[in-house]
Every structure is written in C-alpha cells, then in structure tokens.
Amino acid sequence: MPEGCGGFGHILRETPEGCGSFGRFVREKPEGCGDFGRIVREKPEGCGGFGHIVREMPEGCGGFGRIVREKPEGCGDFGRIVREKPEGCGSFGRIVREKSYISGMKRWLTILLIMVPVFTWCRGQSVRSQEEGRFWVTTQEDSLLAERILTDLRATIEKSGNAGPSEEALSEGIISVAGLMVQAGKELLGQPYVAGTLDEKTDGNEWKEELRIYLTRTDCIIFVETCLALARTAAKGGDFQMFADELRQSRYRSGNVGAYADRLHYTTEWARQGESRGVLKDVTRDLGGAPLDHPINYMSAHPGSYPLMDDPAAIRAAEDRLNAQPRYYIPKNRLGEALKDIRTGDIICLVTSVEGLDISHVMMAVVENGAVRLLHASTGPMKVVMDGRTLPEYLAGRGSVIGIQVLRPLEVTE
C-alpha cells in the first residue's frame, strides 16, 4: 500500500505528517490540520477533511467520500474498478481485475460440477430408515414425492370443510378415499413402469425381504396399492411413517415383513386381506359376477420364474388357502350390465386365462360422462397413464383376459 493511503476501515501504521484518517487519533498534528468534524481555519495546501474538494492531493492520500480531481495511479475510491492495484492497497467493495478472482471462480465451478452428480446419485440411492423399530427402504426422491402428495390430499380434505363426504360425493368419488386415491394416481402420471422393484438388492450382493417404498418406479399393483395407502393416510391426517405402515399392512401377510413367502404375491390374497382389514370390499358378485373355476398355482408350478422363492411349501400353502374359497368374476360378454355400477376409484382386476394365474393386470376406474376410463401403470407406454380407451375398448384387445373383478375402497372408520 502506498505510504499514507488507506481505504474505508484500513489501519495505517504510518501516516503522512499532518494527515489524519477517518476516526484516527493523531498524536502530533501540524497546526491547522483537524480531525473529523473539526473546523480548520488554515488548511495546509493539499490536506482535506471529510467532504472537502481538493485540487491537489498529496500522493497516495485519499479520504472517505472526497472528490479528487487528480488521483494517484492505482489508488481507487469506493466501488471503482482498478486495473492495477498497489501492493497492500484495497478499499471496501472494490473490484480488482488483477486478482485470483478468475481462478477462484474456476475453483467454485469445479466444486459444483463434482457435487451435482453426487447430489443426483444420493437422491436416487435406496436408503434404509427406521421409525419406532420398523424398517423400510426408499429414496429421498420417493419420500419427498410421497410427502408432497400427502400434503396435496390433506389440502383437498380441508377444502371440503372436513365434515365428511356426502352420499352424493361418495357416489361421484369426490373427497372419499376412492376420490383421494384417484387424485394421488393423477399426481403420479408419467412415472415409469418398472417391474421387479420389490426384489431388488439393497446392499450390494445381499438380498433380504424389506418394505420397499418406490413411487418413481412402479408396476400395476404397486401403483394401485400406493395410491390406496396415500389416500388412507391423508384421510387419517397421517405422515410418511403412517403411509409406510399402511403399505406394510397391505403388502404382507398379517403385516409381517419376515421372508419372501410373507409377501402377498397373488392379487387375490392381497384383496382378501384388504377385506379382512376393512379397507376393501369385493363387489364383483354384487355387480352380477359369476363363479370362477380357475385354480391358483402359478408360482409353485413355475419355481424357476421366482429365484427368490426360498420356501415353496409356504407358497403352496397360500395357494391352497386361496383355492379353498369361492371366487367370482364378471365375464367380458356380461360387462355392459355392470358398467353403470362401477364408480370412480374402483379397482379393476383383469382375470386371465393363463393356467394357474389369477390376475394379469390391475387398474383404477375413473368415471367421466358415464364412461369408465382407466388410470394405471401401463406396459404399453411403460408409464403411469390416463388411458384414452374406455374399459370395454381396453378389454376388446386382450385375448387372454376372460373378465374382471371389482374391488371398492372403503372409507376410513378409525
């Protein structure tokens, strides 16, 4: 720094004789040269106080707020751009071109380029969480999406006055659990269809049965199950933990996340457990359904298709329980009679002719202008869609589908 030149707030070790800086105490002061606020009767040529206009200024000496007609080379005022900066001389807020400014920017850009992919990777990584002794596996992206949808569903409930849905609202699928379920499904439009997410390995090569919660990757049954759990959670005023608990009770036999065989692999068993919990009602028979003679044994008959199946006996036992109870379906040729009674939010299960298999696809009904449309995770465009076809049009192109079953979401009574 040039001797005697200070910027706003600088400390000067040596001060030119007779020149004081803003707020400084000067032990020896030449006659006529005053500090801030003092009246000076005689002012030595070139020495100015706060706010003076100085025609000639001693080299290197500038004060806060002075107007200087001649400025020592390299010494700038508040906010001025300085091309060359004298060593040690800088002022508050000054922009200096010759500085490690560019290298600093490059350093920050490098850090950002490194952190962006790391942040993206972390968002997509499955993480294991624990709340009150219960475990689940999810990603930050999936949990944030679930929380956002829950917030939206709760807002819908609050707008309704929280007085409970009327009979008309129930029939229209508005505000009811069924209506909230459809709203949740519409917020998941465009999410990709990905099969086998519940069988993924979480820790390297190790696999174990855990409650996996994914909204950004789904299949047909997981999509419907997720929307139902979101709707029920919102109706109870719950949070993500309650949502996870709803999924656990829906997906696993008696809610026990123990082994692969504890998961409800057949949609028929999933529906029956839902009925026993008071979550769903199978209205297929009420809508004119006929008895279905189609034994379920696909998993035990095709063990090679299920490499994680480590207890075939448990799977066969589950199949035997399912076959011991009667089943009903609405044949395709009798669908027209049932269409008028299908409601928005009803779960449409496609009954297949494939030997040993019960259901080949699951969708949600959305009734618009008397037509039953379909909201589902589709294997056609491989994403969640509001199908452009009506239910009869959709079934017309499915040769292996012999009819449907209809499950109706029930209201929360807890």
C-alpha positions, 0 to 999 in steps of 0.5 A: 500500500502506498505510504499514507493511503488507506481505504474505508476501515484500513489501519495505517501504521504510518501516516503522512505528517499532518494527515489524519484518517477517518476516526484516527487519533493523531498524536502530533498534528501540524497546526491547522490540520483537524480531525473529523468534524473539526473546523480548520481555519488554515488548511495546509495546501493539499490536506482535506477533511471529510467532504472537502474538494481538493485540487491537489492531493498529496500522493497516495492520500485519499479520504472517505467520500472526497472528490479528487480531481487528480488521483494517484495511479492505482489508488481507487475510491469506493466501488471503482474498478482498478486495473492495477492495484498497489501492493497492500492497497484495497478499499471496501467493495472494490473490484480488482481485475488483477486478482485470483478472482478468475481462478477462484471462480474456476475453483467454485465451478469445479466444486459444483460440477463434482457435487451435482452428480453426487447430489443426483446419485444420493437422491436416487440411492435406496436408503434404509430408515427406521421409525419406532423399530420398523424398517423400510427402504426408499429414496429421498426422491420417493419420500419427498414425492410421497410427502408432497402428495400427502400434503396435496390430499390433506389440502383437498380434505380441508377444502371440503370443510372436513365434515365428511363426504356426502352420499352424493360425493361418495357416489361421484368419488369426490373427497372419499378415499376412492376420490383421494386415491384417484387424485394421488394416481393423477399426481403420479402420471408419467412415472415409469413402469418398472417391474421387479422393484420389490426384489431388488438388492439393497446392499450390494450382493445381499438380498433380504425381504424389506418394505420397499417404498418406490413411487418413481418406479412402479408396476400395476399393483404397486401403483394401485396399492400406493395410491390406496395407502396415500389416500388412507393416510391423508384421510387419517391426517397421517405422515410418511411413517403412517403411509409406510405402515399402511403399505406394510399392512397391505403388502404382507401377510398379517403385516409381517415383513419376515421372508419372501413367502410373507409377501402377498404375491397373488392379487387375490390374497392381497384383496382378501386381506384388504377385506379382512382389514376393512379397507376393501370390499369385493363387489364383483358378485354384487355387480352380477359376477359369476363363479370362477373355476380357475385354480391358483398355482402359478408360482409353485408350478413355475419355481424357476420364474421366482429365484427368490422363492426360498420356501415353496411349501409356504407358497403352496400353502397360500395357494391352497388357502386361496383355492379353498374359497369361492371366487367370482368374476364378471365375464367380458360378454356380461360387462355392459350390465355392470358398467353403470355400477362401477364408480370412480376409484374402483379397482379393476382386476383383469382375470386371465386365462393363463393356467394357474394365474389369477390376475394379469393386470390391475387398474383404477376406474375413473368415471367421466360422462358415464364412461369408465376410463382407466388410470394405471401403470401401463406396459404399453407406454411403460408409464403411469397413464390416463388411458384414452380407451374406455374399459370395454375398448381396453378389454376388446384387445386382450385375448387372454383376459376372460373378465374382471373383478371389482374391488371398492375402497372403503372409507376410513372408520378409525 
